[in-house]
């Protein structure tokens, strides 16, 4: 009985060990391994829509993994480069691993809107040119893709 307990203890200790997952940095602005990520800003008088798309341009199915419910990050910068909006600020996301597959040629679209309000003080930002930076937050085929970032500019009326 003691041997069985000792064996079970070792099994438990080794089975619950933490693995050191090596992060692989991916360079590139918008395209990696024939997977494309893009953002398009469509402004109106009261808000701007951000249409994001990830496209599988390969000839094989790809597997995407997300460590939380957050699939992307959106940052809006004013003309001087100061951040005036961040999608994740003040939000909570599910903490569960989610998997999704994209067939060859298939795309996944995401859409968010921003009401031109500065997150620091809640007032509407000044009219002018702004830059949106959208970052894909998942892994594709086990490779961390959070360096997959797309940009667009738009005008706040």
N, C-alpha and C positions, 0 to 999 in steps of 0.2 A: 504494500500500500504506500509506504514511504517513497519507494522508487517511482511509483506512478505519479505521486504528487510532485516529486522533484522533476520528472519528465514534463508534466503539464506546466509547471512553473517556467521551465526553460522555454517551452514552446510559446507560452504567453509572452514572455519577455522579448524573445526574438521576433515574434509575429507582430508585436506592437511597436517595433522600432521605427524611428522616423527615417525616411529615406531623404537623402540630400539630392533634390532634383536640380540638375544643372540647367540653368537658363541659357538658351541659345539666342543671342542677339541677331536680329535680322536687319540688315541695312537696306536702304531704299526708301523712296518717298511714297509711291503709290502702288507699285506693282512688285510682287514677289512670287516666284514659282508660278507665274501665269495666273495668279489670283489678283484681281484688281479691286481696290477700294476707292470710292469717290464720294464727294459731297457737293451738293448743288444748293445754293441759297436763293430762295425766291421771296423777295421782300414785298410787303404791302404797307399801307399807311399805319397799321396798328401792330404788326408783328412780322416776323420773317420765318418762313418754313425752311428747315434743313432736311433735304432728301439725301439719305446716304444709301449706298449700294455696294454690296460685295458680290463680285462676279467670278464664277469658276470658269476660267478660260482654258482649263486643261482638258485632256481626253479621258480623265478618270474622275470618279467620285472623290470628293474631299470630305474629311471629317473635321468639324469645328468643335472645340471644347471651350466652355466658358466656366470660370470658377465661381461666378455669381450671376445674378440676374442682370448685371450691367454688361451690355453687349458693346457699347461704344462710350467714348467721352467726347464732349463738345466743349470747346473753349472759344470765346469771342474776345478779340483784341481790338482796342481802338487804334487810331492812326499812330500813336506814340508807342504802341506795343503793350500797353497796360491791359491786363485781363479785366473785363467788365462782367463776364458771365461764364459760369462753369456748370455744365449739366448736372454733375454729381453733387454739387454743394447743397447740403441740407436734405439730401435724399438718402433713403435706405434701400438696399437691394437684398434679395434673397441670397442666402449663403449656401447654395447647393450647386454642385457640378451639373451643367447642362450640356448635352451633346446635340449636334445638328449636322446633317449631311447635305451637301450640295452636289447634284449630278453634273456631269459635263455640260457647260453652257448655261447652267441654272444660276439665277441671282436671288439674293435675299435683300429686301429693301427695308429701311428703317426711316421713320419720319418723326421729327420733333419740331416744336415751334417755340420761339422766344419772343416775348412781348416788349422788347427794347428797354427793359428795366435793369438798372445797375443793381447788382446783388449787394453791394455795400450799403446803399442807403435807400433803395427802392424807388428812386426817381428815374424818370425816363432819361436815357443817354442823349447826348447832343447829336444833332444831325451831322452826318459825315460818312466817311468810308470806314468800314470795319472788315476784319478778317475772321472767318470761321476756320477753326482747326478741328477736324474730326479724327479720332483715333480708334481703330478697331481694338477691342479689349480681349479677344479670344486667342486660342491656339489653333493652328491648322496643321494637321498631321503631327501633333505633339510639339510643334515649334511655336514658341511665344511670338505673337505677331503684334505686340503693342507698340512696335515702331512703325506699323503700317498707318500712316497719317496722310490725310488729304486736306487740301485748303481751297477756299473760295473767298472772294471779296463781294461785298454788297454795300448798298447805300441805305443809311437810316434817314428817312425824310424829315 
